[in-house]
Amino acid sequence: MENQLKPSPQMIMQVGNGFWASKILLTAVYFELFTHLSQQGSMSGSAIKSTLKLNCTDRHLFDFLDVLTSFGFLNRTGLLENAKYSNSIDTDTFLDKNKPSYIGGVLEMMNNRLYGFWGNLGEALTTGKAQNETSKDEKPFFEVLYENSDLLKEFTNAMTGVQLRNFMALAQKFDFSKYNTLLDAGGSAGVLSLMVAKHNLHMQCNTFDLPPVESIANETIKKFQLDDRVRAISGDFFEEELPKADVVAMGNILHDWNEETKIKLIQKAYDALPEGGAFIAIEALIDNDRKENAFGMMMSLNMLIETSDGFDYTFNDFNRWTKKIGFKSTTILPLTGPSSAAIAYK
Ligand SMILES: C[S@@+](CC[C@H](N)C(=O)[O-])C[C@H]1O[C@@H](n2cnc3c(N)ncnc32)[C@H](O)[C@@H]1O
């Protein structure tokens, strides 16, 4: 109790200079350091310096590599000129671009887009306006983003990076045995459909998204060789009804929009389901007391930066919206880290 009352600057400083740590990791991903290390096994500082074409002093090179080591992202034997660096098990698994388990897409997007945009968080809170490409251009977010094929690719890779492990967890934890068809609305590269089809051999899955995304989803489907049970469908979930399915999923879709639009989308899911069908929202659901899931609340602020009025929400919010529409019951299924599936049964 006494300890709790003693003031400590530790958390203040850790969070206050957290952007240093963040930028160090994002820069290492930008340089594809973990991919190079995975290919080579281990590398000296000078080999890394020439591979990454760095012109800093050796001292700063070692600062960069040794701080990554102290974070646990690299292993090191020896010191300075005699040091050999290699990936930790985490970075080798998740940050080697050549592995299907790569989740760095989201870190690439954080480095290229969000790191700069978050510099305007104060402006976003003051004005309530988004602080991304749409600030210059009054067009809707996805229209601006998808006009540029590099941004489109980066965004879909980022979505895969954020959700891959959640989709794997849902495909294995949720009981699909009562159902035969899945529609993933706003399915991006199609990874949720692919994970569900891979782990549930009886399931037929459709991944539904805007037309510019279809060729990317088709590429992913081809890679997984599941084109007999996974199909990419182009459409606009505001302009048309969702194709019917026993399970309708929306991964990080509701959080993009304001409350009125969220309810509209949940209604669309309800209309596409049979009696007994399930609607599944996969998001960084905020705990009802809004005390624990800091990531969920930061994700919500990220929606301010990206969309202005989108926001993340609690399971209580989900219950209120789904019950209002007519869903009979709801449940929550924890996935990985701060993410859960909120499930509503018709
Ligand atoms: C935040 S991303 C989420 C992607 C994926 N479901 C996930 O969990 O990672 C939102 C997705 O909604 C799609 N989307 C946005 N507006 C849409 C619309 N009007 N109709 C269909 N899809 C839409 C976007 O193209 C994008 O793939």
The ligand as a Tripos MOL2 file, in Angstrom:
@<TRIPOS>MOLECULE
LIG
   27    29     1     0     0
SMALL
NO_CHARGES

@<TRIPOS>ATOM
      1 C1        -10.0580   -1.5870  -41.4990 C.3       1 LIG1
      2 S1        -10.1450   -2.5930  -42.9050 S.3       1 LIG1
      3 C2        -10.4160   -4.1810  -42.2100 C.3       1 LIG1
      4 C3        -10.0130   -5.3000  -43.0920 C.3       1 LIG1
      5 C4        -10.2080   -6.7220  -42.5230 C.3       1 LIG1
      6 N1        -11.5830   -7.0520  -42.3450 N.3       1 LIG1
      7 C5         -9.4620   -6.8990  -41.2220 C.2       1 LIG1
      8 O1        -10.0330   -7.2870  -40.2240 O.co2     1 LIG1
      9 O2         -8.2360   -6.6700  -41.2270 O.co2     1 LIG1
     10 C6        -11.7230   -2.1480  -43.5670 C.3       1 LIG1
     11 C7        -12.0770   -2.8880  -44.8510 C.3       1 LIG1
     12 O3        -13.3980   -2.4720  -45.2530 O.3       1 LIG1
     13 C8        -13.4140   -2.3360  -46.6510 C.3       1 LIG1
     14 N2        -14.4980   -1.4210  -47.0250 N.ar      1 LIG1
     15 C9        -14.5720   -0.0870  -46.7660 C.ar      1 LIG1
     16 N3        -15.7080    0.4130  -47.2810 N.ar      1 LIG1
     17 C10       -16.3550   -0.6150  -47.8710 C.ar      1 LIG1
     18 C11       -17.5870   -0.7130  -48.5690 C.ar      1 LIG1
     19 N4        -18.3500    0.3580  -48.7510 N.pl3     1 LIG1
     20 N5        -17.9690   -1.9260  -49.0430 N.ar      1 LIG1
     21 C12       -17.1720   -3.0170  -48.8620 C.ar      1 LIG1
     22 N6        -15.9860   -2.9760  -48.1930 N.ar      1 LIG1
     23 C13       -15.5890   -1.8010  -47.7120 C.ar      1 LIG1
     24 C14       -12.0510   -1.7740  -46.9560 C.3       1 LIG1
     25 O4        -11.7050   -1.9320  -48.3090 O.3       1 LIG1
     26 C15       -11.1660   -2.5630  -46.0100 C.3       1 LIG1
     27 O5        -10.7120   -3.7540  -46.5900 O.3       1 LIG1
@<TRIPOS>BOND
     1     1     2 1
     2     2     3 1
     3     2    10 1
     4     3     4 1
     5     4     5 1
     6     5     6 1
     7     5     7 1
     8     7     8 2
     9     7     9 1
    10    10    11 1
    11    11    12 1
    12    11    26 1
    13    12    13 1
    14    13    14 1
    15    13    24 1
    16    14    15 ar
    17    14    23 ar
    18    15    16 ar
    19    16    17 ar
    20    17    18 ar
    21    17    23 ar
    22    18    19 1
    23    18    20 ar
    24    20    21 ar
    25    21    22 ar
    26    22    23 ar
    27    24    25 1
    28    24    26 1
    29    26    27 1
@<TRIPOS>SUBSTRUCTURE
     1 LIG1         1 GROUP 0 **** ****
